[in-house]
Amino acid sequence: MMDERFGLSRRVSLPGPLGLDGGGMLSPVEIAYETYGTLAPDGGNAILICHALTGDQHVASPHPRTGKPGWWSRLVGEGKPIDPARDFVICSNVLGSCMGSLGPSTIDPVTGRPWGMAFPVITIRDMVRAQALLLDHLGVSVLRAVVGGSMGGMQALSWPATFPDRVRAAVVIASTARHTAQNIAFHEVGRQAVMADPKWRGGDYRDDPPAAGLSVARMAAHITYLSEAGLTEKFGRKLQARANGIEGAKSFGFDADFQVESYLRHQGLSFVDRFDANSYLYITRAMDYFDLAEEHGGLLANAFRATAARFCLVSFDTDWLYPTIESRHVVHALNAAGRAVSFVELHSPYGHDAFLLDAPEMNRVVDGFLKAVA
């Protein structure tokens, strides 16, 4: 019996093959994942949690590299909306990532070297298909629910569209059914920052990664996760304290004079210690390619016509990365398809990152919805 407090961390090599939207096959398919709780005899208590762009499988257990608590430990745990005492919780590292699942940093058995840029370009739907292989391995035929925020929300939308008979409910938080031109533009800035770093070397950097480029990419992306009000409240135009004891003094140079500059530099530097640059390129490209309507004849409602799943969508009023209007587009499509859907916009000063932070109202919404589909 596993320890429900920390989950059970595993890595499995599945024979596949896994067909990809871009053509070709992957076999075998290595997936790193964690489970919490116990699968019920009838298999009806499984909940799949899908992580965001730079997330991982450590949803409610300490991160092995940083030691920080699981990224959604506010939502998953004893007495919380997703409770291992009741639910069999699964979270896998997505295809293309760098925390144990098959991706560009994985050794290609054919060459004996990391895949690098020879790894095939993947999509959100490819990630979902890989998760389905994992569920087959675990003996889960139907999910009680699939839950995700941001890129995880894209997967949560893709699940009932791709496997309409395998999902009873979907919870989609701070997400979208397709990337806008602005979303793509921000990602392209990040990718160019990585590829412009001389250490990138066409993706073949081994033990000397393009840390400077990846750090800048993270800094640019991190701005989109926050709100102007939140940044102003936390930092405003406050200056950094200097080592010489002079506080609030401008350097008249290009050091991090402002506290917000220092904050972003810290975010960038800490990110390169735990994430792979090539994975960043591949996953951002998968997000940019995501367009659920395009996958279903150009009409978003078509994506949901074959499923009987119930949906819950949550947005935040200060999220300008995936604003409320994007959730409303999905709600309108679900209504057109005749699907049952609940929707709420919550207030938060934290922008897009609100779904990862202390959000008791979000917890109440998710808790109520999941109890209704129990």
Secondary structure as UniProt FT lines:
FT   TURN            4..6
FT   STRAND          8..14
FT   STRAND          18..19
FT   TURN            21..22
FT   STRAND          25..26
FT   STRAND          29..36
FT   TURN            41..42
FT   TURN            44..45
FT   STRAND          46..50
FT   TURN            53..54
FT   TURN            64..66
FT   TURN            71..75
FT   TURN            78..79
FT   TURN            84..86
FT   STRAND          88..92
FT   TURN            95..96
FT   TURN            104..105
FT   STRAND          107..108
FT   TURN            109..112
FT   STRAND          113..114
FT   HELIX           116..118
FT   HELIX           124..138
FT   STRAND          145..149
FT   HELIX           151..162
FT   TURN            164..165
FT   STRAND          169..173
FT   HELIX           181..196
FT   HELIX           198..203
FT   TURN            206..207
FT   HELIX           211..225
FT   HELIX           228..234
FT   TURN            235..237
FT   TURN            243..244
FT   HELIX           259..272
FT   TURN            273..274
FT   HELIX           277..289
FT   TURN            292..293
FT   HELIX           294..296
FT   TURN            297..298
FT   HELIX           300..304
FT   TURN            305..306
FT   STRAND          310..316
FT   TURN            317..318
FT   HELIX           324..336
FT   TURN            337..338
FT   STRAND          341..346
FT   TURN            349..350
FT   HELIX           351..356
FT   HELIX           360..372
//
